[in-house]
Amino acid sequence: MAKTQWIEGKKYDFNQKNVDNSPDEDGVYGLVRGQQETIVYIGQGNIRDRLKSHFRGDNPCITREKPTEYYREVCDDPEAREKELLDSYSTLCNKKAGG
């Protein structure tokens, strides 16, 4: 089991309207797929900008895995929070550090 709490807040459908209305602030986000919420990708940065890029297809792995929802969390130190999440959860599309 994961030792770090998952991204706080509600789940949003991964669609153009929700992406366009996501916060224009720095934080972390997690793209998930299906009822079992398979974690496709965990990222950080400006939430709206990053989600828009992924929605447009900037990452072939994310596009191929077809995320259906996402979680988002505005935070003070997105890099540290992303690392914490990546250390605790397996994803389909994040590259492993040092690999």
N, C-alpha and C positions, 0 to 999 in steps of 0.2 A: 504494500500500500504506500501511497505517496505520503511524504512527511510534511509537505508544504501545502497550505490551503490553496485551493484552486482560485481562479480569478473571481473577485467579488462582483456581485450584481446580477442582473437578469440576463437571459439569453435572447439574442435577436436573430431573426431570419437574415441570412446572408443575401440581401437583395439591394438593388440600387438605391431605393428610398432610405433604407436604414443606414446604409453606408454613407450616403450624402448627409444624413442627419446625425452622424456620430460626432463625438466631441473633437473640436479642433484644438486638442491639448495632448501633451505627452503622457504616455502610459503604456500598458501592455494589453495584448488581446490574444485570444485563442480561437482559432477556426476549428470547428468540429463538424462531424458528419453522422447522420443517422440517429436512430433511437438510442443506440448504445454510446453515442457521443464519442466516436473514435476521434482522437485528437490529430488533426491534419497538420497544424502549424501553430507555433507560439511565437509572437513577435513583439517588438517594442518600437517606440518612436511616436511621431504625431499620429494619433489613432486614425483620424479621418484620412490623412494622406496615405498611410500605409494600407488601410482597407481598400481605398479607391484603387491603388496600384494592383493589389491582389485581385480585385473584382475585374479589372481590365485584362488580367492574365499575364502579369509580369513574371510569375514563377510557374514554369511548366508543371512541376510536381503538384502544386496547389490546384492548378487548373485540372489536371488529370484526376485528382482525388475528389473533386467536386464537393467542397464543404457546403453544408446546408444552413448552419447557424454559426454565431460567434458570441463570445463573451468579451467584455472590455472593462478596463479598470484604469482610471486616471490615478497616477501616483507620482511621488516626488523623485524617485530614483528608478526610472524604467529599466535601465541596464541591469541593476542589481536584482530587481524583481524578475526580469526575464531569465536571468541566470538561475535564480532560485527555482523557477518553474521548470526550466529545462533540465535541471538536476533531479527533479522529482517526478517528471512525467515523460513518457515516451511519445514521440510524434512521428508522423509519416514523412514529413518534408523538411524538418530542420536538419542541417548538417551537424554532425558531432564535432565538438571542439577538438582541435588537434588532429582531425581526421581528414 
